[in-house]
Amino acid sequence: MASKQVAGGPTSRRYSEEEKAAAVRMVRTLRAELGTSQGTVKRVADQLGYGAESVRTWVKQADIDEGQAPGVSSQESERMKALEQENRELRRTNEILRRAASFFAAELDRPSKR
């Protein structure tokens, strides 16, 4: 049974980096031609059949990545994710080692059966 898509509702479509870059270029070109930023994102999104908020997010992130706006760049964000993953793995490893050390220390404290 297929679900009906509601207008304005979320979709599960994934866009390629080329599609995102093309949309950002189109928004910037339109802004330069019109001399305003009002309505450009929605116009481009409608023309391409993309969600306006998706296009708006891509333009904002492109501005941050290119140093035109303050914020966390995509590269910094990816680095943070990798460091957080490494941190989780190291914490897990430390917990395993702590438990193993405790186990073997308890084994050494038991009297032997000689």
N, C-alpha and C positions, 0 to 999 in steps of 0.2 A: 504494500500500500504506500503510495508516494505521498509525501507531505506537501501541503500547499505553501508556497513562499508568500509571505505577507510583505507588501510594499514597505520599505524602510526597515524591515527586519534583518537580523544578522544572517550572513551567509558563511559558507565554509570555503569559499574560493580563495586560492592562494595565487598571488601575482608574482611573476618573475621579476628579477632585478631590472631587466630591460624594460618591462612594462612600467615599473615604478619610475625609473629614470625618464622615460618618455613623457609620462604624465607630469613630472616635475618640470621638465623643459617646456612643455606646453603651457603650464601655469605661468612660468616666468616670462615666456614670450608674450603671452596675452597681457600680463601685467605691464610689460614694457610698451606694448602697442597702445593700450588704453590709458596708461599713466595712472592707474589705480589698482588696488588689490581687491576692491569690493566685488564680490560675485564671480571672481575668476576661477576659484577652486570648484565651485558648484557647476559652472558652465563647462569646464573641462571634464569633470567627473560625469556629467550627464552625456556629453559628447562621446566619451569612451565607454560608458556603461558601467563605471566603477562607482563605489560608494564615496560620497563627498567627504566623509570623515576620514576614510582611508587616504584619499588624495591629500587632504589637509595635513594629516600626520606625516606623510612622506615628504611634503614640502617643508614642514617644520623641521624634520630630522635632517633633511638635506641642508637647510640653512645652518643648523648646529654643526653638522659635519664639516661644512666649508668655512666655519668660523664667523659667519654672518650674524649668528644669534647665540646667546649664552645657553649652556646646557651640557649634558653628557653626550659625547659623540658615540657613534655606533661602535667604533673601535674600542673606546674606553669601556663601554657597556659589555662588549664581548670579553674583554680582559677581566672585568669584575666577575662575570659569570664563571669563567674558568678558574679564577682564584677561589671563589666560593666553593666550587666543586672540589678543588684540591683540598681546601680546608676541611670540608665534610669527610673526605676520604682519610685525611690525616687524623682527625678526631676519632673516626671509627677504628683505625689502626692502633691508635694509642689505647683505646678502650680494650681491644683484643689483647694487646701486650700487657696491660695492667691485670686483666683477668688471668692470663697465663702465668704471670709472675706470682700472683697470689696463689694460684693452684700449686705451682711447683714449690713455693715456700712452705705451704701446708704439707706437702709430701715430705719435705726434708725434716720437718718438725716431728713427724710420726716416728715412733720407735720402730727399729728394724727387727725383722724376725730371723735373726742369725742363729 
